[in-house]
Amino acid sequence: MRPHRWLTFAFITLNVALLVDFGSDLLEDRGISLTGLITLDPPPSPVVIRFDGHTLSVMGALVQAGPPHRLSLRAWMPTPTIRVIEPGDLGPITLEVENLPLRVRLDASGPIEEDRQGPTRALRFAPQATRRVGFTDLEREVTFAVLGDTGDSDTFRQALRLAASQGADFLIHAGDLLYRDDQIPPLKEILATSPLPIFTVRGNHDYRNAARIDVMRGLSPAYYAFRIAGVTFIILDNGINYIPTLWRGSTQYQWLTHVLGLPRDGPLVVAMHKPPFDPRPAPQEHAMEDKEFALALRRSFARAGVDVVVTGHVHASYIWVRDDIPYVISGEGFSSPEGRHCNRMAWVHVRGWEVAMAQIPIWGSAYAEPPCRKDMN
């Protein structure tokens, strides 16, 4: 056989192997196009928009549809920033920024009017006089809840009410927000009426088709980082194996390596959907499928001094410790292995460098039948 025929044969063999490797996922997720398999979501960056004749740069928030002459933004980090690149000839503009913690305060370079309604702020200013609008937080203490695998469940709604009433600054949704397409309208209602901000992680079910991916892209980038109260949060996307991938050659992993090496003066929290390990015996075990890379990821976390990793995917509540790092599992957003109304969510309180964690009941003991077990760690 001629040499070029050997090369052709090797190329065909390699492609067949790749198809076999990805075949089951592709059949399950047939709604994802082949083009999407090789398209990586880029790192978060400022978005430049034209609004009422003005050119604005927005970092930390996504533009949403709104009424005429009123710009609606949904924050994907607690302290977004809006800069005026070029003011137009028209008068003042009105911005509505959703999903903000109550504690953050307005920080503008010029005159501005602010109207607060829970996690939403309505801002009115003249771009010619006020060229920068942002939000800051100077405290060194923060409390947040973590819950994943919810769909549009009543448990999710109750968790948001409870977290807000108990003083949480925000909730991190640990992935699998969407299990079915018909959940999209009620979930949009839950997100729009939430009494506290929700910062999202992408899960494997969130990637099932283009409609769900579109919803998730309207909430946050695939992966991102933010800082509040001296705590650095890194949100990763390991919801599925092939888009946008956490493999070492990916854009996301290169971004992660950079962010882990940045200086900080407080704890470091990582949030992602799938835990890198699951000590439970098969068939219960649910973790990242690429064991070699999961181990490399754990080593990166240990070298960087990560203080806590929060995940979902496992439909239960645990705190597993590896490499002196607590891995908090909070996946009872829909069902609980302990029975009806025994669902729990993770509760994390950070003060300075001290990080305290617990799993708290969402419904309360009065709802639980039979009585729920107290210790699930």
HELIX and SHEET records of a PDB file:
HELIX    1   1 PRO A    3  GLU A   28  1                                  26    
HELIX    2   2 LEU A   34  LEU A   37  1                                   4    
HELIX    3   3 ASP A  154  SER A  165  1                                  12    
HELIX    4   4 ASP A  181  GLN A  183  5                                   3    
HELIX    5   5 ILE A  184  THR A  193  1                                  10    
HELIX    6   6 HIS A  205  TYR A  207  5                                   3    
HELIX    7   7 ALA A  210  ARG A  217  1                                   8    
HELIX    8   8 THR A  251  LEU A  260  1                                  10    
HELIX    9   9 LYS A  291  ALA A  304  1                                  14    
SHEET    1   A 5 VAL A  47  PHE A  51  0                                        
SHEET    2   A 5 HIS A  54  MET A  59 -1                                        
SHEET    3   A 5 THR A  81  GLU A  86 -1                                        
SHEET    4   A 5 ARG A 132  THR A 136 -1                                        
SHEET    5   A 5 ARG A 105  ALA A 108 -1                                        
SHEET    1   B 5 ALA A  61  GLN A  64  0                                        
SHEET    2   B 5 ARG A  70  ALA A  75 -1                                        
SHEET    3   B 5 ILE A  93  GLU A  98  1                                        
SHEET    4   B 5 THR A 120  PHE A 125 -1                                        
SHEET    5   B 5 GLU A 113  GLN A 117 -1                                        
SHEET    1   C 5 ILE A 198  THR A 200  0                                        
SHEET    2   C 5 PHE A 170  HIS A 173  1                                        
SHEET    3   C 5 GLU A 141  LEU A 147  1                                        
SHEET    4   C 5 ARG A 344  ARG A 351 -1                                        
SHEET    5   C 5 GLU A 354  PRO A 361 -1                                        
SHEET    1   D 6 TYR A 224  ILE A 228  0                                        
SHEET    2   D 6 VAL A 231  ILE A 235 -1                                        
SHEET    3   D 6 LEU A 268  ALA A 271  1                                        
SHEET    4   D 6 VAL A 308  THR A 311  1                                        
SHEET    5   D 6 ILE A 325  SER A 330  1                                        
SHEET    6   D 6 SER A 317  ARG A 322 -1                                        
END                                                                             
